[in-house]
């Protein structure tokens, strides 16, 4: 292979996004090689074999990787990895799967990011469009690879959930509708524990927007408002607020949603929403404004809302045992998500939390914990940070590394109408494969106590 081979693309990471990117690269005539330092799943290994795409696992062969024209990097690989630093230093473009796929689609895109709520908002937006008959695809940080779906490129619209890690390696991508739900401290271990660097990452969503493109955002979020005050963005602004009704955007007051996009308005009683709580009012307003931008009618939006079901692991009711209600919120991997979860209940909470800490500051939820949490069950290998912060705040604090034991403790501590809430505030990788695995094990543990 010649140095800087003009047709050579290397894909780092052999998960859904990486394999999808490799398939698209091959379809577009590139000489593609996939490298994963871990072990590939049987499914993805089989796909690569079936398409005769060369790959390696369990190692990175630097001579091959450093000779690539371009590298498509999995969002799970930090920029701080020495090999990635070498690529940057020698001037090799390192991009995300989303960036690569966006070069090959004629579809318009709705791109959604935020520290919290992006999956719910993405799924709701996709559901509203699909149920209205729009030819729409779902991709990004959710579902099937964007790159794989772009090979045949049959959709008119894509709804994309975009993480900050994906945004970090996006340069030419442009959304037609951009949604920024909120920015709160998260993943700071990837941003040198500097919040502004994380904010800058989220705002990359706006980097190529045009004046005719819609920008939907929660203006009450202070980091968003602060950033917008520093720099002017020439886009169609659609701010969402609980505090001030503007000429354009969304306004939530007295359990009513008022939405305006240009000259069109849409009103809805919050009781008609399929997702509950003030945080979900923000998510719903963002999805509705995006649907208005696409051109859905009021009737189509209302019909879509009536049939929406949220994804698992997001305030998901599991079961009631001895009149104690068990709720799976395993997707809550940061403090802000836990804030929303605790705010959603008005009865005493037995809070199950813990895992791999990502630089959490628990101060924002301290008042809610004092008010609502009767017991804290720490489920993690290292619970020291939770213990040091909450031991003097919560009446009962228990440690465990076993999810079934956590459920048993919740049953012994609970009274009728109490909520036993798994809302970890932390990543799952200390005891589980991922947040889905944590949620599924929690649900199985709960159901094992049903006689």
Buried (B, 14 or more C-beta within 10 A) or exposed (E): EEEBBEEBBBBBBBBBBBBBBBBBBBBBEBBBBBBBBEEBEEEBBEBBEEEEBEBBBEEBEEEBBBBBBBBBBBBEBBBEBEBBEEBEEEEBBBBBBBBBBBEBBEBBBBBBBBBBBBBBBBBBBBBBBBBBEBEBBBBBBBBEBBBBBBBEBEBEBBBBBBBBBBBBBBEEBBBBBBBBBBBBBBBBBBBEEEBEBBBBBBBBBBBBBEEEBBBBBBBBBEBBBEBBEEEEBEBBBBBBBBEEEBEBBBBBEEEEBBBBBEEEEBEBEBEEBBBEBEBBBBBBBBBBBBBBBBEBEBEBBBBBBEEBEBBEBBBBEBBBBEEBBBBBBBBBBBBBBBBBBBBBBEEBBBBBBBBBBBBBEBEBBEEBBEEBBBBBBBBBEBBEBBBEBBEEBBEEBBBBBEBBBBBBBBBEBBEEEBBBBBBBBBBBBBBBEBBBBBBBBBBEBBEEBEE
